[in-house]
């Protein structure tokens, strides 16, 4: 198997993932996953596709991610890893699809409108 290159997005985060067969080492922006994401929850989010199809520690992941916050970046990486696993083995697609890992989350921040304080909040109304 050669290098599999996939893209994942969430909010304003974009993640490019390069998957190769290996020992399960995950590198994000040239840093180890434990230093880039010290939170256990974010590490769990990234490893969810592997635990769903029981292929933990079979692939090395090198991810380049930019934009957004930590949660958006972790979910963008999860989407890209899920897409790469589907390209590697088509039989894993139904399990990943059932968990919702192949769905691009379309929710974005709503833009600020003119004449408003934020996207929907209005300025304070004074009756007198």
C-alpha positions as CSV (number, residue, x, y, z in Angstrom):
1,X,0.0,0.0,0.0
2,X,1.3,3.5,-0.9
3,X,0.6,6.7,1.0
4,X,-3.1,7.6,1.1
5,X,-3.7,11.4,1.1
6,X,-7.1,12.7,2.3
7,X,-8.7,16.0,3.3
8,X,-11.1,16.7,6.2
9,X,-12.8,20.0,7.2
10,X,-14.8,21.2,10.2
11,X,-15.9,24.8,10.9
12,X,-12.8,26.8,9.7
13,X,-10.3,23.9,10.2
14,X,-8.7,22.0,7.3
15,X,-6.7,18.8,7.9
16,X,-4.6,17.0,5.3
17,X,-3.8,13.4,6.4
18,X,-1.1,11.1,5.0
19,X,-1.7,7.5,6.0
20,X,0.9,4.7,5.6
21,X,1.2,1.2,7.1
22,X,3.1,1.3,10.4
23,X,3.0,1.1,14.1
24,X,0.2,3.6,15.0
25,X,2.3,6.7,15.4
26,X,0.2,9.9,14.9
27,X,2.0,13.1,14.1
28,X,0.2,16.4,13.8
29,X,2.0,19.5,12.5
30,X,5.4,17.7,13.1
31,X,4.5,17.2,16.8
32,X,3.3,14.0,18.6
33,X,-0.4,13.7,19.3
34,X,0.1,13.9,23.0
35,X,2.0,17.2,22.8
36,X,-0.3,18.8,20.2
37,X,-3.5,17.7,21.9
38,X,-2.8,17.3,25.6
39,X,-6.5,16.7,26.2
40,X,-7.5,13.0,26.4
41,X,-10.9,13.7,24.9
42,X,-9.4,15.2,21.7
43,X,-7.0,12.2,21.4
44,X,-10.0,9.9,21.7
45,X,-11.8,11.8,19.0
46,X,-8.9,11.3,16.6
47,X,-8.6,7.6,17.4
48,X,-12.4,6.8,17.1
49,X,-12.2,5.6,13.5
50,X,-9.5,3.1,14.3
51,X,-11.3,1.7,17.4
52,X,-14.6,1.4,15.4
53,X,-13.0,-0.9,12.8
54,X,-10.5,-2.5,15.2
55,X,-7.4,-1.5,13.3
56,X,-5.5,0.3,16.2
57,X,-1.7,0.6,15.7
58,X,-1.8,-0.6,12.0
59,X,-1.2,2.8,10.3
60,X,1.1,5.8,10.8
61,X,-0.7,9.1,10.4
62,X,1.0,12.4,9.5
63,X,-1.5,15.3,9.6
64,X,-1.1,18.9,8.6
65,X,-3.9,21.0,10.1
66,X,-4.6,24.7,10.2
67,X,-7.4,27.1,11.1
68,X,-10.0,27.0,13.8
69,X,-9.7,25.8,17.3
70,X,-8.6,22.5,18.9
71,X,-12.0,20.8,18.7
72,X,-12.6,21.7,15.1
73,X,-9.1,20.6,14.2
74,X,-9.5,17.2,16.0
75,X,-12.8,16.6,14.2
76,X,-11.3,17.6,10.8
77,X,-8.5,15.1,11.4
78,X,-11.1,12.4,12.3
79,X,-13.0,13.0,9.0
80,X,-9.8,12.8,7.0
81,X,-8.7,9.6,8.7
82,X,-12.1,8.0,8.2
83,X,-12.0,8.8,4.5
84,X,-8.5,7.3,4.2
85,X,-9.6,4.1,6.0
86,X,-12.5,3.8,3.5
87,X,-10.1,4.2,0.5
88,X,-7.8,1.6,2.1
89,X,-10.5,-1.0,2.7
90,X,-14.0,-0.5,1.3
91,X,-15.5,-3.0,3.7
92,X,-14.9,-0.6,6.6
93,X,-17.2,2.0,5.1
94,X,-20.6,0.8,6.5
95,X,-19.2,0.8,10.1
96,X,-17.7,4.3,9.8
97,X,-20.8,5.6,8.1
98,X,-23.1,4.3,10.8
99,X,-21.0,6.1,13.5
100,X,-21.3,9.3,11.4
101,X,-17.5,9.7,10.8
102,X,-17.9,10.1,7.0
103,X,-20.4,13.0,7.3
104,X,-18.9,16.5,6.8
105,X,-20.5,18.6,9.6
106,X,-21.9,21.7,7.7
107,X,-22.4,23.9,10.8
108,X,-20.4,27.1,10.5
109,X,-20.4,30.4,12.5
110,X,-23.2,32.7,11.2
111,X,-22.0,36.0,9.9
112,X,-22.6,39.3,11.7
113,X,-25.5,41.3,10.2
114,X,-25.5,45.1,9.8
115,X,-27.6,46.9,12.4
116,X,-27.1,44.1,14.9
117,X,-24.7,43.5,17.8
118,X,-23.9,40.0,16.6
119,X,-25.4,37.6,14.1
120,X,-28.9,37.6,15.7
121,X,-28.6,39.7,18.9
122,X,-30.1,43.2,18.6
123,X,-29.0,46.4,20.3
124,X,-30.8,47.2,23.6
125,X,-34.2,48.7,23.0
126,X,-35.0,51.8,25.0
127,X,-38.7,52.6,25.3
128,X,-38.2,56.0,27.0
